[in-house]
Every structure is written in structure tokens, then in C-alpha cells.
Amino acid sequence: MGKTISEKILSMHSKEDAYAGDIVIAEIDFAMSQDGTTPLAIKSFKEMNSKRVWNPRKMAFVIDHSAPSPNQDVSNLHKMMREFAIEHGIENFYDIGSGVCHQVMVESGSITSGDLVVGADSHTCMYGALGIFATGIGSTDMAAVFTSGKLWFRVPETMRLIINGNLQNGVYAKDLILHIIGRLGADGATYMTTEFTGELISKLSMDSRFTICNMAVEMGAKTGIIKPDNKTIEWLKNRTKRKPLILDNDPDAEFSKTLEFDADDITPQIAKPHRVDNVVDITDVEGIKIDEAFIGTCTNGRLEDLEIAARILKNKKVNRDVRFIVAPASREIYIEAMNRGIIQILLRAGAAIVTPGCGPCVGTHNGVPSDGENVISTANRNFKGRMGNNKAFIYLASPATVAASAIKGEITDPREFI
């Protein structure tokens, strides 16, 4: 019987002939943790009486969630991370301003196609856009990886999502993945690999593919994955000396389900409060007043996203009643956006540019909304309290929709400006 990409990666890393449903112990290629999860992992590592990490060159710490630190307690946690990294020789340490952990990882050159990567953050599945089996794990599991470089997995089934057609003007990868999540539901792919394929996926940029795989977890998936192609190889060629392992499904591989989507008819989509799968066409929510607009996060803080927003905002002003916040996903992106004049356009329009990192998404410091306020955001989650106030209302949308809404002060179809 043939194998899927996920079955092949977990078979190779466990040295077992593994199929969906099997339990394997697999060797990890790389492990990442961030400032919201690393302190507990360090504590658990010490409670295990572990003395040294398994391989300091295959680990990364990223300070991105509360960066710069908003208070002394967080500062002490950051200090713990820095001291642990020095003690164990962990050179892949990304301090404040480096960017969101996931964007930093794909830019770093530390990971490549065919790898098995774990991260102490649920959106680690984003790396699947590079043909990597990447998944989020808890802090105590991460402590076990710190110690042994191994972890157990149940090999997931693969749900194949075939996406054909073309995205119309004003419709983007974020709209596509919101549409899919709305169709499947928040638990529609629980513990599965969601493989994205089809003629549209092959046309999408790497930035757009990262957006799609990033949100696979929002339908319950263990990971999202896209078969590597020439675009993937070019991306990696510019960032790593490691040779990618290009894997494909066997012709007789078994899928738990195969679903087809036609992108031609997809319109700008909005996820209404307080569920990511509460997705509607923009016409259902047009005109709702907004108080804050946010572009950024590991989902949509990349160069392509900032460029889309800048095209809409050029020579325009943000509504006087809207706070417009932009967080570039990494220092690399911030610099390139400045070089291209994108940051200048956003600033002239009225944006507040904050430190590369998670920004307002997690609600620890930047941009916390007040009671009853509406926020339109390019983030990946809109649960109660997600941005720091459980009495606020978060609507998820594409960068184009956020930019258009920031101009008018209400949820707006971006096609009005395109």
C-alpha cells in the first residue's frame, strides 16, 4: 500500500514502516519554542533532572509574544530564556524585534522540505508550506524533546483538499482558508494532515501558501502540508544550504477524505466573533463600525500582505475614529518593506508600526481593545479575550479588507478600492 507525504516523513524519522493510526517514536530535526511556552519547558526540563539539551544546534528560542516586555514578571521569564540558552549553547536565539517565531523559522535556513519539526506553539503547522511535517506541541512534550531529541506521534490520516480555479480581484489566500474553515468547521479535520493541492495552490506565492498552512490548526488539523515545487525550492535556495527532500504521495496512497473547492466564486470572507469557523460573506457584515484595525501576525504580516494594504492605502487616510496598527512579521520583512516604500505609505495613511512580532494578536501589551469595541484583524483567532479583552469583538479578514475597513471606519469590501 502506498503512502502519503506525512506517512513517509514519519516512517523515515521513526525507521518504521508506518501508516495512519500507527504509534511511532520519531527523531526530531528541529525544535522551536517561544516566550509564552519556553519558561514552562525549561522548568519541566529541570524537573526531569536533565543536564544537557540533546542538540543545541537543532533548537531555537524566540521572544515574540511579549516583545518588548510589558512588565517585570515577563522580563524575568525572558531573562530565564537568555540564561538557559547561554548555559546550553543554544545559538539560535531570536530576541525582541526578530519577529514572529514562525516567520523567523522559515527565514532562518534551519528547516527544509522533508523535515520533522515541532514547535511549542499551535501555528507551527505553517512550515508545511515547505513540505515539512510540522506540528505544535505542549511545553512538557517540548522538555522531552530538549532532553532526547525524540517524541511519540500517532501517524495522522490525510485529508486532501483540491482547490482549482482562480481568485478574483480583491480576494486573497486568507479569504480562501477562511472559506474552507467555514465549510469544514473548527473540528472538521481533527488530528489529520490537511494537504492543500490543485491548480490554484500551484499558482500561489509562498507568502500565500504560508497563510493557508498556518490556519490548518483552526479546523483541528495536526498539520497542513503542500507538496514542494519549484517555488518552494527557490525559496529554500535563498535561505539554506541544506538539501530539500522532495516528497510526493504514492499513486495508491490512501486519504481519509478528498474534497474539491472552486475558487472562482469565493468572495471576501469574514470570520465573525467569537469563532474562526463563524465565516460569512462580507456582504453579511458590511457597514459594522470598527474601532481598531490590525495587520500582522504569523498569518498575514508578510511582505505580500503589507504590500496589498499599501496599494489600497496609498494617498488615503485612515478614518479618524480607527486605530490602525501594523506589525511586520519579521525584521527582514520590516527592512524590505521600508526599502520598497511600503512602510512610508502606511505611516502617511495613519498607521502605528509596532515591533516585529506577535503584536496585538495575543493581547499581552500592544493594541488591547476596550469593552465593547470591534476589531478587524488579519490574525488567525478571534476567541473571547484573544486580544486581551473578553468584552471586545474580533472580526478576521484579509489585509485588503482590513485596509479598506480602516479607511471607511466600518467593515468594507476591498473591491471598492481595487
C-alpha positions as CSV (number, residue, x, y, z in Angstrom):
1,M,0.0,0.0,0.0
2,G,1.3,3.4,-0.9
3,K,2.0,6.3,1.5
4,T,1.1,9.9,1.9
5,I,3.7,12.6,2.4
6,S,3.1,12.6,6.2
7,E,3.4,8.8,6.4
8,K,6.7,8.9,4.5
9,I,8.2,11.6,6.8
10,L,7.1,9.8,10.0
11,S,8.3,6.5,8.6
12,M,11.7,7.9,7.8
13,H,12.1,9.6,11.1
14,S,11.0,6.6,13.2
15,K,12.7,4.0,11.0
16,E,9.3,2.2,11.0
17,D,7.0,1.2,8.1
18,A,4.3,3.5,9.4
19,Y,0.8,4.2,8.2
20,A,-2.1,6.3,9.5
21,G,-3.1,5.2,13.0
22,D,0.3,3.7,14.0
23,I,2.2,5.0,17.0
24,V,5.8,5.8,16.4
25,I,8.8,7.3,18.2
26,A,10.4,9.7,15.8
27,E,13.7,11.7,15.7
28,I,13.2,15.4,15.6
29,D,15.0,17.6,13.0
30,F,14.4,20.9,14.8
31,A,12.5,22.2,17.8
32,M,11.3,25.8,18.4
33,S,9.7,27.4,21.4
34,Q,8.7,31.0,22.2
35,D,8.5,33.2,25.3
36,G,4.9,32.1,26.1
37,T,5.9,28.4,26.3
38,T,9.7,28.1,26.8
39,P,9.8,29.0,30.5
40,L,7.5,26.1,31.4
41,A,9.5,23.8,29.1
42,I,12.7,24.8,30.9
43,K,11.0,24.2,34.3
44,S,9.9,20.7,33.1
45,F,13.4,20.0,31.7
46,K,14.9,20.6,35.1
47,E,12.2,18.6,36.9
48,M,13.2,15.7,34.6
49,N,16.7,16.0,36.1
50,S,18.1,16.6,32.6
51,K,21.6,18.0,32.5
52,R,22.2,18.9,28.8
53,V,19.9,19.5,25.8
54,W,20.2,16.9,23.1
55,N,21.5,19.2,20.3
56,P,21.8,22.9,20.8
57,R,22.2,23.5,17.1
58,K,18.7,21.9,16.4
59,M,16.9,24.2,18.8
60,A,15.6,27.8,18.6
61,F,14.2,30.2,21.3
62,V,12.2,33.2,20.0
63,I,11.0,36.1,22.1
64,D,8.0,37.3,20.1
65,H,4.7,37.2,22.1
66,S,5.5,39.9,24.7
67,A,8.2,41.7,22.9
68,P,9.5,44.1,24.2
69,S,8.5,43.0,27.7
70,P,5.4,44.8,29.1
71,N,6.2,44.2,32.8
72,Q,8.8,42.9,35.2
73,D,7.4,39.4,35.5
74,V,7.7,38.8,31.8
75,S,11.2,40.4,31.8
76,N,12.2,37.8,34.4
77,L,10.9,35.0,32.1
78,H,12.9,36.5,29.2
79,K,16.0,36.5,31.4
80,M,15.4,32.9,32.2
81,M,15.4,32.0,28.5
82,R,18.5,34.0,27.8
83,E,20.4,32.4,30.6
84,F,19.3,28.9,29.7
85,A,20.4,29.5,26.1
86,I,23.8,30.7,27.1
87,E,24.2,27.8,29.6
88,H,23.4,25.2,26.9
89,G,25.0,26.8,23.9
90,I,21.7,27.4,22.0
91,E,22.9,29.8,19.3
92,N,19.5,30.1,17.5
93,F,18.3,32.7,19.9
94,Y,16.0,35.3,18.4
95,D,15.5,38.2,20.8
96,I,12.9,41.1,20.7
97,G,12.5,42.6,17.3
98,S,13.4,39.5,15.4
99,G,9.8,38.7,14.5
100,V,7.1,36.1,14.9
101,C,8.6,32.7,15.7
102,H,7.1,31.0,12.7
103,Q,8.2,33.6,10.2
104,V,11.7,33.6,11.8
105,M,11.9,29.9,11.4
106,V,11.0,29.7,7.7
107,E,13.5,32.5,7.0
108,S,16.3,31.0,9.2
109,G,17.5,28.2,7.0
110,S,17.3,25.8,9.9
111,I,14.5,23.7,8.4
112,T,13.8,22.3,4.9
113,S,11.5,20.1,2.9
114,G,11.1,16.5,4.3
115,D,11.9,17.6,7.9
116,L,10.1,16.7,11.1
117,V,9.8,19.9,13.1
118,V,8.0,20.6,16.4
119,G,7.2,23.9,18.0
120,A,5.7,24.9,21.3
121,D,3.1,26.9,19.5
122,S,0.0,25.7,17.7
123,H,0.7,27.5,14.4
124,T,3.9,25.6,13.8
125,C,1.9,23.9,11.1
126,M,2.7,26.9,8.9
127,Y,6.0,25.2,7.9
128,G,4.0,22.6,6.0
129,A,4.0,25.1,3.1
130,L,7.7,24.0,2.7
131,G,6.7,20.3,2.5
132,I,7.7,19.8,6.2
133,F,5.7,17.7,8.7
134,A,5.5,20.5,11.4
135,T,3.2,20.5,14.4
136,G,2.6,22.3,17.7
137,I,3.2,20.5,21.0
138,G,2.9,21.4,24.7
139,S,5.7,22.7,26.9
140,T,6.2,19.4,28.8
141,D,6.5,17.5,25.5
142,M,9.0,20.1,24.4
143,A,11.0,19.4,27.5
144,A,11.2,15.8,26.5
145,V,12.4,16.9,23.1
146,F,15.0,19.1,24.7
147,T,16.2,16.0,26.6
148,S,16.1,13.3,24.0
149,G,15.5,14.8,20.5
150,K,12.6,12.4,20.1
151,L,8.9,12.4,20.5
152,W,6.0,9.9,20.0
153,F,3.4,10.5,17.3
154,R,0.2,8.9,16.1
155,V,0.6,9.0,12.4
156,P,-2.3,11.1,11.1
157,E,-4.7,10.4,8.3
158,T,-4.6,12.8,5.4
159,M,-7.5,14.9,4.2
160,R,-6.8,16.0,0.6
161,L,-8.2,19.4,-0.3
162,I,-8.1,20.1,-4.1
163,I,-8.5,23.8,-4.9
164,N,-9.0,24.8,-8.5
165,G,-10.0,27.9,-10.4
166,N,-8.7,31.4,-9.7
167,L,-9.1,34.1,-7.0
168,Q,-11.0,37.1,-8.3
169,N,-9.7,40.7,-7.8
170,G,-9.8,41.6,-4.1
171,V,-9.9,38.0,-2.9
172,Y,-6.7,36.5,-1.3
173,A,-5.3,33.4,0.3
174,K,-6.8,34.5,3.7
175,D,-10.3,34.5,2.2
176,L,-9.7,31.1,0.7
177,I,-8.6,29.5,4.0
178,L,-11.5,31.2,5.9
179,H,-13.9,29.8,3.3
180,I,-12.5,26.3,3.8
181,I,-12.6,26.6,7.6
182,G,-16.2,27.8,7.4
183,R,-17.1,24.8,5.3
184,L,-15.3,22.2,7.4
185,G,-15.8,23.7,10.9
186,A,-13.4,24.0,13.8
187,D,-13.2,20.3,14.2
188,G,-13.6,19.2,10.6
189,A,-10.0,17.9,10.3
190,T,-9.2,16.9,13.9
191,Y,-5.7,15.3,14.2
192,M,-5.4,15.0,10.4
193,T,-2.9,16.3,7.9
194,T,-4.7,18.7,5.6
195,E,-2.9,18.5,2.2
196,F,-3.6,21.5,0.0
197,T,-3.3,20.8,-3.7
198,G,-4.8,21.7,-7.1
199,E,-4.2,24.2,-9.8
200,L,-4.8,27.3,-7.6
201,I,-2.3,26.2,-5.0
202,S,0.4,25.8,-7.6
203,K,-0.2,29.5,-8.7
204,L,0.0,30.9,-5.2
205,S,3.1,32.7,-3.9
206,M,5.0,31.2,-0.9
207,D,3.6,34.0,1.3
208,S,0.1,32.9,0.4
209,R,0.9,29.3,1.0
210,F,2.2,30.1,4.4
211,T,-1.1,31.8,5.2
212,I,-3.1,28.7,4.2
213,C,-1.0,26.2,6.1
214,N,-0.8,28.5,9.2
215,M,-4.5,28.2,9.7
216,A,-4.8,24.4,9.2
217,V,-4.9,24.1,13.0
218,E,-8.1,26.2,13.1
219,M,-10.0,23.2,11.7
220,G,-8.4,20.9,14.2
221,A,-5.6,19.6,11.9
222,K,-2.4,18.1,13.2
223,T,-0.6,19.9,10.4
224,G,-1.1,21.4,6.9
225,I,1.1,20.5,4.1
226,I,1.8,21.5,0.4
227,K,3.9,19.3,-1.9
228,P,7.1,21.1,-2.7
229,D,7.5,22.5,-6.2
230,N,9.9,24.9,-8.0
231,K,8.6,27.9,-5.9
232,T,9.4,26.0,-2.7
233,I,12.9,25.1,-4.0
234,E,13.7,28.7,-5.0
235,W,12.5,29.9,-1.5
236,L,14.8,27.4,0.2
237,K,17.7,28.0,-2.1
238,N,17.9,31.6,-1.0
239,R,17.9,30.7,2.7
240,T,19.5,27.4,3.5
241,K,22.4,25.2,2.3
242,R,20.6,22.1,3.4
243,K,19.3,19.9,0.5
244,P,15.5,19.6,0.5
245,L,13.9,16.2,0.4
246,I,11.1,16.5,-2.2
247,L,8.3,14.0,-1.3
248,D,5.0,13.3,-3.0
249,N,2.1,10.9,-2.3
250,D,2.3,7.5,-3.8
251,P,-0.2,6.9,-6.6
252,D,-2.0,4.3,-4.4
253,A,-1.8,6.4,-1.1
254,E,-5.0,6.3,0.9
255,F,-6.7,9.6,2.0
256,S,-9.4,9.8,4.7
257,K,-11.3,12.2,2.5
258,T,-10.9,14.2,-0.7
259,L,-12.8,17.5,-1.1
260,E,-12.8,19.8,-4.0
261,F,-13.2,23.6,-3.9
262,D,-13.7,26.0,-6.8
263,A,-12.0,29.3,-6.0
264,D,-13.7,31.3,-8.8
265,D,-16.8,32.0,-6.8
266,I,-15.1,32.9,-3.4
267,T,-15.7,36.5,-2.3
268,P,-14.0,38.4,0.5
269,Q,-14.7,36.4,3.7
270,I,-15.1,37.4,7.4
271,A,-14.9,35.3,10.5
272,K,-17.3,36.8,13.0
273,P,-16.9,36.7,16.7
274,H,-16.1,34.5,18.6
275,R,-15.3,31.5,16.4
276,V,-12.9,31.1,13.5
277,D,-15.4,28.9,11.7
278,N,-18.2,31.5,12.0
279,V,-17.4,32.6,8.5
280,V,-19.7,34.7,6.3
281,D,-19.6,36.6,3.0
282,I,-18.6,40.2,3.5
283,T,-22.0,41.4,2.4
284,D,-23.4,39.9,5.6
285,V,-21.3,42.3,7.8
286,E,-20.6,45.3,5.6
287,G,-21.2,48.6,7.5
288,I,-20.4,47.3,11.0
289,K,-18.4,50.1,12.8
290,I,-14.9,49.3,13.7
291,D,-12.6,50.9,16.4
292,E,-9.3,49.1,15.6
293,A,-7.7,47.6,12.6
294,F,-4.7,45.3,12.8
295,I,-2.5,43.9,10.1
296,G,0.2,41.5,11.1
297,T,0.8,38.1,12.9
298,C,2.2,34.8,11.6
299,T,-0.8,34.6,9.3
300,N,-0.7,37.9,7.4
301,G,2.3,40.0,8.5
302,R,4.4,39.2,5.5
303,L,5.7,41.4,2.7
304,E,2.9,40.5,0.3
305,D,0.4,41.4,2.9
306,L,1.9,44.8,3.7
307,E,2.1,45.5,0.0
308,I,-1.5,44.7,-0.6
309,A,-2.5,47.0,2.2
310,A,-0.2,49.8,0.9
311,R,-1.8,49.6,-2.5
312,I,-5.2,50.3,-1.0
313,L,-4.0,53.0,1.4
314,K,-1.7,54.9,-0.9
315,N,-2.7,58.6,-0.9
316,K,-5.5,57.9,1.5
317,K,-6.1,58.4,5.3
318,V,-7.3,56.0,8.0
319,N,-10.6,57.0,9.4
320,R,-10.1,59.4,12.4
321,D,-12.1,57.0,14.7
322,V,-9.9,54.0,13.9
323,R,-6.7,52.9,15.5
324,F,-4.7,51.2,12.7
325,I,-1.8,49.0,13.9
326,V,0.7,47.2,11.7
327,A,3.2,44.6,13.0
328,P,5.7,43.3,10.3
329,A,6.1,39.5,10.8
330,S,9.9,39.8,10.9
331,R,12.9,42.2,10.9
332,E,13.7,41.0,7.4
333,I,10.2,41.9,6.2
334,Y,10.3,45.3,8.0
335,I,13.5,46.3,6.3
336,E,12.4,45.2,2.8
337,A,9.0,47.0,3.3
338,M,11.0,50.1,4.2
339,N,13.2,49.7,1.2
340,R,10.2,49.4,-1.1
341,G,8.4,52.5,0.4
342,I,5.6,50.4,1.8
343,I,6.1,51.4,5.5
344,Q,6.2,55.1,4.5
345,I,2.8,54.7,2.7
346,L,1.3,53.0,5.8
347,L,2.7,55.7,8.1
348,R,1.4,58.5,6.0
349,A,-2.0,56.9,5.9
350,G,-2.0,56.9,9.7
351,A,-0.7,53.5,10.8
352,A,1.2,52.8,14.0
353,I,4.0,50.4,13.2
354,V,4.9,48.2,16.2
355,T,7.9,45.9,16.8
356,P,8.1,42.9,14.5
357,G,6.5,40.1,16.5
358,C,3.0,38.9,17.5
359,G,1.9,42.4,18.4
360,P,-1.8,42.8,19.4
361,C,-2.7,39.3,18.4
362,V,-2.1,37.7,21.8
363,G,-3.3,40.7,23.9
364,T,-0.3,41.0,26.3
365,H,0.5,44.6,25.5
366,N,0.1,46.3,22.2
367,G,-3.4,47.4,21.0
368,V,-5.6,45.9,23.6
369,P,-9.2,47.0,22.8
370,S,-11.6,48.3,25.3
371,D,-15.0,46.9,26.3
372,G,-17.5,46.6,23.5
373,E,-15.1,47.6,20.8
374,N,-15.0,46.0,17.3
375,V,-11.6,45.0,15.9
376,I,-10.9,43.8,12.3
377,S,-7.7,41.8,12.2
378,T,-5.6,39.6,9.9
379,A,-4.9,37.3,12.8
380,N,-5.8,33.6,12.9
381,R,-8.0,33.6,16.0
382,N,-10.9,35.6,17.3
383,F,-11.9,33.8,20.5
384,K,-13.1,35.9,23.5
385,G,-10.1,37.5,25.2
386,R,-7.7,36.7,22.3
387,M,-6.5,40.3,22.0
388,G,-6.6,40.9,25.8
389,N,-10.2,41.8,26.4
390,N,-13.0,39.2,26.6
391,K,-15.6,42.0,26.2
392,A,-14.3,43.0,22.7
393,F,-15.4,41.6,19.3
394,I,-12.8,40.4,16.8
395,Y,-13.5,40.0,13.1
396,L,-11.0,38.2,11.0
397,A,-10.3,39.2,7.4
398,S,-7.6,39.6,4.7
399,P,-5.1,42.5,4.7
400,A,-7.1,44.1,1.8
401,T,-10.3,44.0,3.8
402,V,-8.6,45.4,6.9
403,A,-7.1,48.2,5.0
404,A,-10.3,49.1,3.2
405,S,-12.2,49.0,6.5
406,A,-9.6,51.2,8.2
407,I,-10.2,53.9,5.6
408,K,-14.0,53.9,5.9
409,G,-14.3,53.1,9.7
410,E,-16.6,50.2,9.0
411,I,-16.3,46.7,7.6
412,T,-15.8,47.3,3.9
413,D,-15.5,45.2,0.8
414,P,-11.9,45.8,-0.5
415,R,-13.1,45.5,-4.1
416,E,-14.4,49.1,-3.7
417,F,-10.8,50.2,-3.7
418,I,-9.3,47.8,-6.2
